[in-house]
Amino acid sequence: MTLDWDTSSAIHQPVMVQEVIEFLRPGKGKVIVDATVGTGGHLLSILRVARGESKVIGIDRDPKALEVAESRLGEISAVGKVSLYCENFRNIRSVLDREGVEQVDGILLDLGFSSLQLEDSSRGFSFRHDGLLDMRMGPDAKKTAGEIVNSFSEGEIAKILYQYGEEKWARRIARFIVQARERRPIKSTFELVKIVEDAVPVGARRGRKHPARKTFQALRIAVNEELDSLKEVITKGVECLASGGRIVVLSYHSLEDRLVKQMFGSLARESGYPPTHPLFTAPSLMVVTKKPVVPTREEIESNPRSKSAKLRVAERREG
Ligand SMILES: C[S@@+](CC[C@H](N)C(=O)[O-])C[C@H]1O[C@@H](n2cnc3c(N)ncnc32)[C@H](O)[C@@H]1O
């Protein structure tokens, strides 16, 4: 397949590939799901290691990313069995049903967005490029960032910025947004950046990263319902794992990592009741990484985007 647009600057450099492969252990007769294919970096490595002996299923909600990934499959000769699905990973069970697969041996979630999405100014993910305030990772997202900033109440916007961006100035930014949209609708990323810059007091900007960073993160999480999807895919994904199967999650900010840690912890906890008690439930997971695995200094130097990555792994228990 050849693409009619240039993606060379936007091919996403995959993070902690070796660690991911070691934990996922693709191999003979295994079924592996890459639930965040993106531009296919991890997928290609999985396929290379599996050498046609594993069944590999790829999912991404972004059809453009899947187009790129598919075009790159030609880079390797031993593609083996791979099926790609344009879906939200929260629908993992229905994807497996369509594929005729009951249980899987590995699930990879490399969360967040890809360089392909970030660098495409028409999608509005970046506060560094001017573009429409969209931020949808895929067509299944129900609203755009523009709809949120132009139609949600001041209180709802403040809540989103606080909950999903941990933004200290959430209320003030929300007030500035509402005042600005009373003059005219906020259409572009740069209009929003200017509003946030005006809202965050100059003295408070010292030592901070870009003043609009948290606002953009919060809107992206809200638009794509990222935390709800993550909760759902962990719950359903664990149910799809065969005994000894692993779920491998790479997260890039504290909200995601905290959620992964909490969910793994609660699925790995004893119910507190003896096995004979009607409320007894056996833990369904064993946490493999007691502490998150982080990238090496060399990887951070060669791929600065990996800096915030945290890798957590859990394994399905018998039961
Ligand atoms: C960090 S990128 C993955 C990069 C990929 N591992 C690689 O090596 O190229 C994250 C990808 O996950 C996808 N994604 C995020 N949330 C999703 C969801 N709920 N369902 C399906 N795909 C999702 C995004 O569209 C994006 O392409």
The ligand as an SDF file (V2000), in Angstrom:
LIG
                    3D

 27 29  0  0  0  0  0  0  0  0999 V2000
    1.5060    6.3320   21.7970 C   0  0  0  0  0  0  0  0  0  0  0  0
    0.5830    5.9420   20.3820 S   0  0  0  0  0  0  0  0  0  0  0  0
    1.0560    4.3020   20.0350 C   0  0  0  0  0  0  0  0  0  0  0  0
    2.3340    4.2050   19.2880 C   0  0  0  0  0  0  0  0  0  0  0  0
    2.6820    2.8000   18.8450 C   0  0  0  0  0  0  0  0  0  0  0  0
    2.8970    1.9180   19.9570 N   0  0  0  0  0  0  0  0  0  0  0  0
    3.9000    2.8190   17.9420 C   0  0  0  0  0  0  0  0  0  0  0  0
    4.9120    2.2120   18.3130 O   0  0  0  0  0  0  0  0  0  0  0  0
    3.8420    3.4160   16.8670 O   0  0  0  0  0  0  0  0  0  0  0  0
   -1.0170    5.7170   21.0120 C   0  0  0  0  0  0  0  0  0  0  0  0
   -2.0390    5.2710   19.9850 C   0  0  0  0  0  0  0  0  0  0  0  0
   -3.1530    4.7840   20.7100 O   0  0  0  0  0  0  0  0  0  0  0  0
   -4.3170    5.1460   20.0670 C   0  0  0  0  0  0  0  0  0  0  0  0
   -5.3760    5.1690   21.0660 N   0  0  0  0  0  0  0  0  0  0  0  0
   -5.4710    5.9520   22.1440 C   0  0  0  0  0  0  0  0  0  0  0  0
   -6.5860    5.6780   22.8210 N   0  0  0  0  0  0  0  0  0  0  0  0
   -7.2030    4.6620   22.1620 C   0  0  0  0  0  0  0  0  0  0  0  0
   -8.3950    3.9270   22.3900 C   0  0  0  0  0  0  0  0  0  0  0  0
   -9.2010    4.1940   23.4200 N   0  0  0  0  0  0  0  0  0  0  0  0
   -8.7040    2.9390   21.5290 N   0  0  0  0  0  0  0  0  0  0  0  0
   -7.8910    2.6520   20.4620 C   0  0  0  0  0  0  0  0  0  0  0  0
   -6.7750    3.3410   20.1900 N   0  0  0  0  0  0  0  0  0  0  0  0
   -6.4210    4.3250   21.0430 C   0  0  0  0  0  0  0  0  0  0  0  0
   -4.0280    6.5070   19.4770 C   0  0  0  0  0  0  0  0  0  0  0  0
   -4.8750    6.7680   18.3840 O   0  0  0  0  0  0  0  0  0  0  0  0
   -2.5590    6.3690   19.0780 C   0  0  0  0  0  0  0  0  0  0  0  0
   -2.4290    6.0030   17.7350 O   0  0  0  0  0  0  0  0  0  0  0  0
  1  2  1  0
  2  3  1  0
  2 10  1  0
  3  4  1  0
  4  5  1  0
  5  6  1  0
  5  7  1  0
  7  8  2  0
  7  9  1  0
 10 11  1  0
 11 12  1  0
 11 26  1  0
 12 13  1  0
 13 14  1  0
 13 24  1  0
 14 15  1  0
 14 23  1  0
 15 16  2  0
 16 17  1  0
 17 18  1  0
 17 23  2  0
 18 19  1  0
 18 20  2  0
 20 21  1  0
 21 22  2  0
 22 23  1  0
 24 25  1  0
 24 26  1  0
 26 27  1  0
M  CHG  2   2   1   9  -1
M  END
$$$$
